[in-house]
Amino acid sequence: MTDLHFDLEKLNEGYDYIAGIDEVGRGCLFGDVVAGCVIMPLDEAIAGVTDSKKLSPKKRALIEASIKERAIFYTFARKSPDVIDAVNIKQATRLAMKEAAEEVLEKFPDKRILFLIDAETMDLDCNQEAIVHGDDLSYTIACASILAKEFRDRLCIEWGEAYPGYGIEKHKGYGTKQHREAILAMGPTPGHRRSFLGKILKP
């Protein structure tokens, strides 16, 4: 479990809010990359909050509900496969994070906010810190990772219905054996990241 210690130390440097940002879907062959951003009250931690990858789907869904109930504010931004192919996944991820952060700044123009970002920076004039292993160290980043994961997983169910036979609702767009074989058998869809498929589609 990720506790409040790291975030409270940052808050006590003179900020009104800590905003955590994390992404999900960076390594996928299919679908959008999603950034989640959340401001949480730091008086009491929600039990079980940690890096979303360490939680079972059932536990993650329960914690997501608690985060949404308690959050001061949360938002999401996403960048499509076309954008990922055009600017590369790192830049697309940074664009999504920036878009989410801009919504927070617009919502709270008079607050001093520090954005804690999981191992990334944004091209944005704001108070920000890139935190390596942020979803392990920062409670707020961990909350953002859970929100982003659940948001994207729901998208994957929709994508699975739109493009049946690829198993997107199961593997979430990652390059599993089933997914690679489906791409070879049926070809890529408009939702696939063409720049990620070179090794799979090469003659």
FENKA-V566114 format. One record per residue. N is the residue number from 1. OMEGA is omega in radians with two decimals (none if undefined). Layout:
BEGIN
n->N omega->OMEGA
n->N omega->OMEGA
END
This chain:
BEGIN
n->1 omega->3.12
n->2 omega->-3.09
n->3 omega->-3.03
n->4 omega->-2.95
n->5 omega->-3.08
n->6 omega->-3.08
n->7 omega->-3.14
n->8 omega->3.07
n->9 omega->3.12
n->10 omega->-3.14
n->11 omega->-3.09
n->12 omega->3.03
n->13 omega->3.04
n->14 omega->-3.12
n->15 omega->3.05
n->16 omega->-3.10
n->17 omega->2.90
n->18 omega->3.08
n->19 omega->3.12
n->20 omega->3.11
n->21 omega->3.04
n->22 omega->-3.13
n->23 omega->3.01
n->24 omega->3.12
n->25 omega->-3.09
n->26 omega->-3.06
n->27 omega->-3.08
n->28 omega->3.02
n->29 omega->-3.02
n->30 omega->2.92
n->31 omega->-3.08
n->32 omega->2.86
n->33 omega->-3.03
n->34 omega->3.01
n->35 omega->3.04
n->36 omega->3.10
n->37 omega->-3.09
n->38 omega->2.95
n->39 omega->-3.12
n->40 omega->2.95
n->41 omega->-3.05
n->42 omega->3.09
n->43 omega->-3.12
n->44 omega->-3.12
n->45 omega->3.01
n->46 omega->-3.10
n->47 omega->3.04
n->48 omega->-3.13
n->49 omega->3.08
n->50 omega->3.07
n->51 omega->-3.05
n->52 omega->-3.11
n->53 omega->-3.11
n->54 omega->-3.06
n->55 omega->3.02
n->56 omega->3.12
n->57 omega->-3.12
n->58 omega->3.14
n->59 omega->-3.13
n->60 omega->-3.13
n->61 omega->3.11
n->62 omega->-3.14
n->63 omega->3.09
n->64 omega->-3.14
n->65 omega->3.12
n->66 omega->3.12
n->67 omega->-3.12
n->68 omega->-3.14
n->69 omega->-3.03
n->70 omega->-3.01
n->71 omega->3.00
n->72 omega->3.10
n->73 omega->3.00
n->74 omega->3.14
n->75 omega->3.14
n->76 omega->2.97
n->77 omega->-3.08
n->78 omega->3.09
n->79 omega->-2.99
n->80 omega->3.06
n->81 omega->3.11
n->82 omega->3.12
n->83 omega->3.11
n->84 omega->3.14
n->85 omega->-3.08
n->86 omega->-3.00
n->87 omega->-3.09
n->88 omega->-2.98
n->89 omega->3.13
n->90 omega->-3.11
n->91 omega->3.10
n->92 omega->3.09
n->93 omega->-3.14
n->94 omega->3.10
n->95 omega->3.12
n->96 omega->3.12
n->97 omega->3.13
n->98 omega->-3.13
n->99 omega->3.11
n->100 omega->3.14
n->101 omega->3.13
n->102 omega->3.11
n->103 omega->3.09
n->104 omega->-3.14
n->105 omega->3.11
n->106 omega->-3.13
n->107 omega->-3.07
n->108 omega->-3.04
n->109 omega->-3.05
n->110 omega->-3.12
n->111 omega->3.04
n->112 omega->-3.01
n->113 omega->2.99
n->114 omega->3.08
n->115 omega->3.02
n->116 omega->-2.99
n->117 omega->-3.13
n->118 omega->2.99
n->119 omega->-3.12
n->120 omega->3.04
n->121 omega->3.13
n->122 omega->3.05
n->123 omega->-3.02
n->124 omega->3.14
n->125 omega->-3.14
n->126 omega->3.04
n->127 omega->-3.07
n->128 omega->3.05
n->129 omega->3.01
n->130 omega->-3.08
n->131 omega->3.08
n->132 omega->-3.02
n->133 omega->-3.06
n->134 omega->-3.10
n->135 omega->2.98
n->136 omega->-3.04
n->137 omega->-3.00
n->138 omega->3.08
n->139 omega->-3.07
n->140 omega->3.07
n->141 omega->3.11
n->142 omega->3.08
n->143 omega->3.11
n->144 omega->-3.12
n->145 omega->3.12
n->146 omega->3.12
n->147 omega->-3.11
n->148 omega->-3.14
n->149 omega->-3.14
n->150 omega->3.11
n->151 omega->-3.10
n->152 omega->3.11
n->153 omega->3.09
n->154 omega->3.05
n->155 omega->-3.12
n->156 omega->3.07
n->157 omega->3.09
n->158 omega->3.13
n->159 omega->3.11
n->160 omega->3.09
n->161 omega->-3.13
n->162 omega->-3.11
n->163 omega->-3.10
n->164 omega->3.07
n->165 omega->-3.12
n->166 omega->3.13
n->167 omega->-3.05
n->168 omega->3.14
n->169 omega->-3.13
n->170 omega->-3.05
n->171 omega->3.05
n->172 omega->3.08
n->173 omega->3.13
n->174 omega->-2.99
n->175 omega->3.09
n->176 omega->3.11
n->177 omega->3.12
n->178 omega->-3.10
n->179 omega->-3.14
n->180 omega->3.14
n->181 omega->3.11
n->182 omega->3.11
n->183 omega->3.12
n->184 omega->-3.08
n->185 omega->-3.01
n->186 omega->-3.10
n->187 omega->3.13
n->188 omega->3.09
n->189 omega->3.04
n->190 omega->3.14
n->191 omega->3.13
n->192 omega->3.09
n->193 omega->-3.05
n->194 omega->-3.13
n->195 omega->3.13
n->196 omega->-2.95
n->197 omega->-3.04
n->198 omega->-3.08
n->199 omega->-3.12
n->200 omega->-3.02
n->201 omega->-3.09
n->202 omega->-3.08
n->203 omega->none
END
